[in-house]
Amino acid sequence: MKKLLLIDDTMAHKITYYHLLVFVMSLPFDRLYSELALISLCIHTLIHFRKTAGSPFHFSKLLIPVSVYLLTIIGTLYTNYKEEAFYEWERQLAMLLLPMVFFFNDFDFKKYRQQVLMGLAFSCFVTIACLYAHALIVIKEYHLSFLSLFSNAFINHNFAAPIQMHATYFSMYIALAMVAGVYCLFHAANKRERIMYVFLCMVLLAGLLQLSSKAVLIAFAFIGNIILPLFFLSGKKRVVCMLATCLFSVLIFLGLTRVDDLKARFIIGLQEDLTQSNISNSQAEPRVVRWKAAWELIQQSPVYGHGSGSEVALLKEEYYQRKLYNSYLHELNAHNQYLSTWLKTGVLGLMVLLYTFYCGFSTAIKNRDLLFGCFMIIIATVSFSENILDANKGIFYFSFFFSLFYLFGVNRKVITAQK
């Protein structure tokens, strides 16, 4: 905790550091707190801005982190939904502000990158502990069985309800925090630190399972079983990691097959999401039927798209025609970032988004940057099931961490695990 809160630097840099800590630690909570932290950070950067201050990267490198925001601006030029398009400008403004803050601030972001991530991990740890405490209090108050903790009443969105946080976005934060915790575990200086990081990771994993986000868990399983042991560890650490992940995988599999509500959510729910099931019920329509509706609109203007701000309005008409009344009433988007980008800005926009992801993956592989690589896997996977760049928490997650990792990557000597 002392390493997290106390740093040896100038007063201006300390203020920048604490702004970053407050920003990442407030991410699991109401957007107001993270927005206020971002505004204050921008003001602080302007106050201490010096034209002579050198940046560790060329200004042109900013084009990659801000490219998606530029797409929104370009898509506004030909859209029929100007008001919604300008609202997208406002909602996605962090994708422009954060890279600019990183460029014009002479703070050493690379030096304190790990500490900022551990601030996120600590925040997620405390939040999960409080959510479990709340769930246990409710169980005791209503004289429920302890096993009801794993029922629909306490998993997914119901578990995150007290903080009014979308389960998938909270899971994205937790997954990245856990990767940072595992990184610190394999680089711990003594036994006491290793025990602390093991406990941290166990609580984060429990929260990840309780939130039950299918997309994030798929991404995390890929990271834990393949990416981490095969590409970033060697020797004894690789064996320990593979044994641990295999054990966790077996336990999770037993839980999914033995607990009815978990089985219904993961196995049956995933099948329904990816197949054309009966849509005349009261439940939310499977994602695949919304993807088909979005695809029909994409085919009408595949090259340039329909312009920024057009997605929800056009999809509502398509939902009504297809009798997808639940999606119509709730004004749902496509729940797929790739289809969403293609629908609004055409195949050219989709190519920009894919190129942005490519730059992220290639930089992570080139530098053997474990944290950046895992972050990109989470983003790329969740983008198949969510419009991450249409929600405040997804926008902050992408814009902050992508800019931090991409603009301030570390060399392979720092990331490569010790033998």
C-alpha positions in Angstrom: 0.0 0.0 0.0 2.9 2.3 0.8 4.3 1.8 -2.7 0.9 2.6 -4.2 0.3 5.9 -2.3 3.8 7.3 -1.9 6.0 8.2 -4.8 9.3 10.1 -5.0 8.7 12.8 -7.6 8.1 16.5 -8.1 4.9 18.0 -6.7 3.3 18.4 -10.2 4.1 14.8 -11.1 2.7 13.6 -7.7 -0.6 15.4 -8.5 -0.7 13.8 -11.9 -0.1 10.4 -10.4 -2.9 10.8 -7.8 -5.3 12.0 -10.5 -4.6 8.8 -12.4 -5.1 6.7 -9.3 -8.4 8.4 -8.5 -9.5 8.0 -12.1 -8.8 4.2 -12.3 -10.1 3.5 -8.8 -13.4 5.2 -9.5 -14.0 3.3 -12.7 -16.1 0.6 -11.0 -18.5 3.2 -9.7 -20.8 5.9 -11.0 -19.4 7.7 -14.1 -19.6 11.1 -12.3 -16.5 10.3 -10.2 -14.3 9.2 -13.2 -15.5 12.1 -15.3 -14.6 14.6 -12.5 -11.2 13.0 -12.2 -10.7 13.3 -16.0 -11.7 17.0 -16.0 -9.4 17.8 -13.1 -6.6 15.9 -14.8 -7.1 17.9 -18.0 -7.1 21.2 -16.1 -3.9 20.2 -14.2 -2.2 19.3 -17.5 -3.1 22.7 -19.0 -1.8 24.5 -16.0 1.6 22.7 -16.1 1.8 22.6 -19.9 5.1 23.8 -21.3 5.9 24.1 -24.9 9.4 23.0 -24.2 8.3 19.8 -22.6 9.4 16.9 -24.7 7.2 13.9 -25.4 8.5 10.4 -25.6 6.7 9.8 -28.9 5.9 11.7 -32.1 2.5 13.5 -32.3 1.6 11.4 -35.3 1.4 8.3 -33.0 -1.7 9.9 -31.5 -3.6 9.1 -34.7 -4.0 5.4 -33.7 -5.7 6.0 -30.2 -7.9 8.8 -31.6 -8.7 7.2 -34.9 -12.1 5.8 -33.7 -13.1 9.3 -32.5 -12.2 10.8 -35.8 -14.4 8.2 -37.5 -17.4 9.5 -35.5 -16.6 13.1 -36.7 -16.3 12.0 -40.3 -19.5 10.0 -40.0 -21.3 13.1 -38.9 -20.7 14.8 -42.3 -23.3 12.6 -44.1 -25.6 11.3 -41.4 -29.3 12.0 -41.3 -29.2 11.9 -37.5 -27.1 15.0 -36.6 -28.4 15.4 -33.1 -27.5 11.8 -32.2 -24.2 12.1 -33.9 -23.2 15.2 -31.8 -24.2 13.3 -28.7 -21.8 10.6 -29.8 -19.1 13.3 -30.0 -19.8 14.2 -26.4 -20.0 10.6 -25.1 -16.8 9.6 -26.8 -14.8 12.7 -26.0 -12.5 10.8 -23.6 -11.0 9.0 -26.7 -9.7 12.4 -27.7 -8.9 14.0 -24.3 -6.9 11.1 -22.8 -4.3 10.6 -25.6 -3.9 14.4 -25.7 -3.3 14.5 -21.9 -0.7 11.7 -22.3 1.1 13.7 -25.0 1.2 17.1 -23.4 2.0 15.9 -19.9 5.7 15.3 -19.1 4.8 12.8 -16.4 6.6 9.5 -16.7 3.6 7.3 -17.4 5.8 4.3 -18.2 7.5 4.4 -14.8 4.2 4.3 -12.8 2.2 2.1 -15.2 2.2 -0.9 -12.9 1.2 1.1 -9.8 -1.7 2.6 -11.6 -2.9 -0.9 -12.6 -2.6 -2.1 -9.0 -4.7 0.9 -8.0 -7.4 -0.5 -10.3 -6.8 -4.0 -8.8 -7.2 -2.7 -5.2 -10.4 -0.8 -6.1 -11.9 -4.0 -7.8 -10.9 -6.1 -4.8 -12.6 -3.8 -2.3 -15.7 -3.5 -4.5 -16.0 -7.2 -4.9 -15.6 -7.8 -1.1 -18.4 -5.2 -0.5 -20.7 -6.8 -3.1 -20.2 -10.2 -1.5 -20.9 -8.7 2.0 -24.1 -7.2 0.6 -25.2 -10.5 -0.9 -24.5 -12.4 2.3 -26.5 -9.8 4.3 -29.4 -10.2 2.0 -29.2 -14.0 2.2 -29.2 -13.8 6.0 -32.0 -11.2 6.2 -34.3 -13.4 4.1 -33.2 -16.7 5.6 -32.0 -18.1 2.3 -29.6 -21.0 1.8 -25.9 -20.1 1.3 -26.1 -21.9 -2.1 -28.6 -19.3 -3.3 -25.4 -17.1 -3.7 -24.9 -19.0 -7.0 -28.5 -18.5 -8.1 -29.8 -16.0 -10.6 -30.7 -13.6 -7.8 -27.0 -13.1 -7.1 -25.1 -13.5 -10.3 -24.3 -11.3 -13.3 -26.2 -8.0 -13.3 -27.9 -8.8 -10.0 -24.5 -9.1 -8.3 -23.3 -5.8 -9.6 -26.7 -4.1 -9.0 -25.7 -2.3 -5.7 -23.1 -0.2 -7.6 -25.3 0.1 -10.7 -22.5 -1.3 -12.9 -22.9 -3.3 -16.1 -21.6 -6.8 -15.3 -19.6 -7.1 -18.5 -17.8 -3.8 -18.2 -17.0 -4.5 -14.5 -15.7 -7.9 -15.5 -13.4 -6.2 -18.1 -11.9 -4.1 -15.3 -11.5 -7.1 -13.0 -9.9 -9.3 -15.7 -7.3 -6.7 -16.5 -6.7 -6.1 -12.7 -6.2 -9.8 -12.2 -3.6 -10.0 -15.0 -1.8 -7.2 -13.3 -2.0 -9.1 -10.0 -0.7 -12.3 -11.6 2.2 -10.3 -13.1 3.1 -8.9 -9.6 2.7 -12.4 -8.2 5.4 -13.8 -10.5 7.7 -10.8 -9.7 7.0 -10.7 -5.9 10.1 -10.0 -3.8 9.2 -12.2 -0.8 6.8 -14.8 0.5 4.6 -12.1 2.2 4.0 -10.3 -1.1 3.2 -13.6 -2.9 0.6 -14.5 -0.3 -0.9 -11.0 -0.6 -1.1 -11.3 -4.4 -2.5 -14.8 -4.3 -5.3 -13.6 -2.0 -5.9 -10.6 -4.3 -6.2 -12.8 -7.4 -8.5 -15.3 -5.6 -11.0 -12.6 -4.7 -10.8 -11.1 -8.2 -11.4 -14.5 -9.7 -14.4 -15.1 -7.4 -15.9 -11.8 -8.5 -15.2 -12.6 -12.2 -17.1 -15.9 -11.8 -20.0 -14.3 -9.8 -20.5 -11.6 -12.5 -20.6 -14.4 -15.1 -19.9 -12.4 -18.2 -19.5 -15.0 -20.9 -17.4 -12.9 -23.3 -14.9 -11.9 -20.6 -14.6 -15.4 -19.1 -13.9 -16.8 -22.6 -11.2 -14.2 -23.1 -9.8 -14.8 -19.6 -9.8 -18.6 -20.1 -7.8 -18.1 -23.3 -5.3 -15.8 -21.5 -4.9 -18.1 -18.5 -4.6 -21.4 -20.3 -2.7 -20.4 -23.4 -1.2 -16.9 -23.6 0.2 -16.5 -20.1 1.9 -20.0 -19.7 3.1 -20.5 -23.3 4.3 -17.1 -24.3 5.2 -15.2 -21.2 6.5 -17.7 -18.7 9.2 -20.4 -18.7 10.6 -23.1 -16.5 9.0 -23.6 -13.1 6.6 -20.7 -13.3 5.1 -22.1 -16.5 4.5 -25.4 -14.9 2.9 -23.8 -11.8 0.7 -21.6 -13.9 -0.5 -24.5 -16.1 -1.3 -26.6 -13.1 -3.2 -23.8 -11.4 -5.2 -22.9 -14.6 -6.0 -26.5 -15.2 -7.3 -26.9 -11.6 -9.4 -23.7 -11.9 -10.8 -24.9 -15.3 -11.9 -28.2 -13.8 -13.5 -26.5 -10.8 -15.3 -24.0 -13.1 -16.5 -26.8 -15.4 -17.9 -28.7 -12.4 -19.7 -25.6 -11.2 -21.2 -25.0 -14.7 -22.5 -28.5 -14.9 -23.7 -29.0 -11.3 -25.2 -25.6 -10.5 -28.5 -25.3 -12.5 -28.5 -21.5 -12.7 -24.9 -21.3 -13.9 -25.6 -24.1 -16.4 -28.6 -22.2 -17.7 -26.6 -19.0 -18.1 -23.4 -20.3 -19.7 -24.3 -23.5 -21.6 -27.9 -23.0 -22.5 -27.7 -19.2 -22.6 -24.7 -19.2 -24.9 -26.5 -21.6 -27.3 -29.5 -19.4 -27.4 -27.4 -16.3 -28.0 -25.8 -17.8 -31.0 -28.8 -19.6 -32.5 -32.1 -18.4 -34.0 -34.4 -19.4 -31.1 -38.0 -18.6 -30.5 -38.4 -14.8 -30.2 -42.0 -14.7 -29.1 -41.2 -15.0 -25.4 -40.7 -12.3 -22.8 -37.0 -12.8 -22.6 -34.4 -10.6 -24.4 -34.0 -11.8 -27.9 -30.8 -13.7 -28.7 -27.9 -11.6 -30.0 -27.8 -13.4 -33.3 -31.2 -12.0 -34.3 -30.0 -8.5 -33.6 -26.8 -9.2 -35.5 -29.0 -10.3 -38.5 -31.0 -7.1 -38.3 -27.8 -5.0 -38.2 -26.5 -7.0 -41.2 -29.5 -6.2 -43.2 -28.9 -2.4 -42.6 -25.2 -2.8 -43.4 -26.0 -4.3 -46.8 -28.0 -1.2 -47.7 -24.8 1.0 -47.5 -21.8 -1.3 -47.0 -19.0 1.1 -48.1 -19.8 4.4 -46.3 -22.4 3.2 -43.8 -25.4 5.3 -42.6 -23.4 7.9 -40.6 -22.8 8.6 -36.9 -25.8 8.4 -34.6 -27.8 6.3 -37.0 -27.5 2.8 -35.4 -30.3 2.8 -32.8 -32.8 4.7 -34.9 -32.4 2.4 -37.9 -32.3 -0.7 -35.8 -35.5 0.2 -34.0 -37.3 0.2 -37.4 -35.7 -3.1 -38.3 -36.6 -4.6 -34.9 -40.3 -3.6 -35.3 -40.5 -5.1 -38.7 -39.0 -8.4 -37.4 -41.3 -8.4 -34.4 -38.3 -8.1 -32.0 -40.4 -6.1 -29.5 -38.2 -6.4 -26.5 -35.2 -5.0 -28.5 -37.5 -2.3 -29.9 -38.8 -1.1 -26.6 -35.4 -1.0 -24.9 -33.8 0.6 -28.0 -31.0 -1.9 -28.0 -27.9 -1.5 -30.2 -26.4 -4.3 -32.3 -24.4 -5.6 -29.3 -21.4 -6.1 -31.6 -18.7 -3.4 -32.0 -17.6 -4.6 -35.4 -21.1 -4.6 -36.8 -21.9 -1.3 -35.2 -18.8 0.4 -36.7 -19.6 -1.1 -40.1 -23.2 0.0 -39.9 -22.4 3.6 -39.1 -19.1 4.3 -41.0 -19.1 1.5 -43.6 -16.4 -1.0 -44.4 -13.8 1.9 -44.4 -14.6 2.6 -40.8 -14.5 -1.1 -39.9 -11.0 -1.3 -41.5 -9.9 1.6 -39.3 -11.2 -0.1 -36.2 -9.5 -3.4 -37.2 -6.2 -1.6 -38.0 -6.4 0.0 -34.5 -6.7 -3.4 -33.0 -3.9 -4.7 -35.2 -1.6 -1.9 -34.0 -2.4 -2.8 -30.4 -1.7 -6.6 -30.9 1.4 -6.0 -33.0 2.9 -3.6 -30.4 2.1 -6.0 -27.6 3.7 -8.9 -29.4 6.7 -6.9 -30.5 7.4 -5.7 -26.9 6.3 -9.0 -25.3 4.0 -6.8 -23.2 1.8 -9.2 -21.3 -0.6 -6.6 -19.9 -1.1 -4.9 -23.3 -1.6 -8.3 -25.0 -4.2 -9.5 -22.4 -6.0 -6.1 -22.6 -6.3 -6.4 -26.4 -7.6 -10.0 -26.1 -10.3 -8.8 -23.7 -11.2 -5.8 -25.9 -11.3 -7.9 -29.2 -13.4 -10.6 -27.6 -15.9 -8.5 -25.8 -16.4 -6.4 -29.0 -18.2 -9.5 -30.5 -21.0 -9.2 -27.8 -21.0 -5.5 -26.8 -20.8 -2.0 -28.3 -18.0 -1.1 -26.0 -17.4 2.3 -27.6 -21.0 3.3 -27.0 -21.0 3.0 -23.2 -19.2 5.4 -20.9 -17.4 2.6 -19.0 -16.3 0.9 -22.2 -15.1 4.2 -23.7 -13.1 5.0 -20.6 -11.7 1.4 -20.5 -10.6 1.5 -24.1 -9.3 5.1 -24.3 -7.3 5.1 -21.1 -5.7 1.7 -21.1 -5.2 1.5 -24.9 -3.5 4.9 -24.9 -1.4 4.0 -21.8 -0.2 0.7 -23.2 0.2 1.8 -26.8 1.9 5.1 -26.2 4.0 4.0 -23.2 4.9 0.4 -23.9 7.7 -1.4 -22.0 10.5 -3.3 -23.5 10.8 -7.1 -23.4 13.4 -7.1 -20.7 10.8 -5.8 -18.2 7.9 -8.0 -19.2 9.6 -11.3 -20.0 9.2 -13.6 -17.0 12.2 -14.7 -15.1 13.3 -18.3 -15.3 
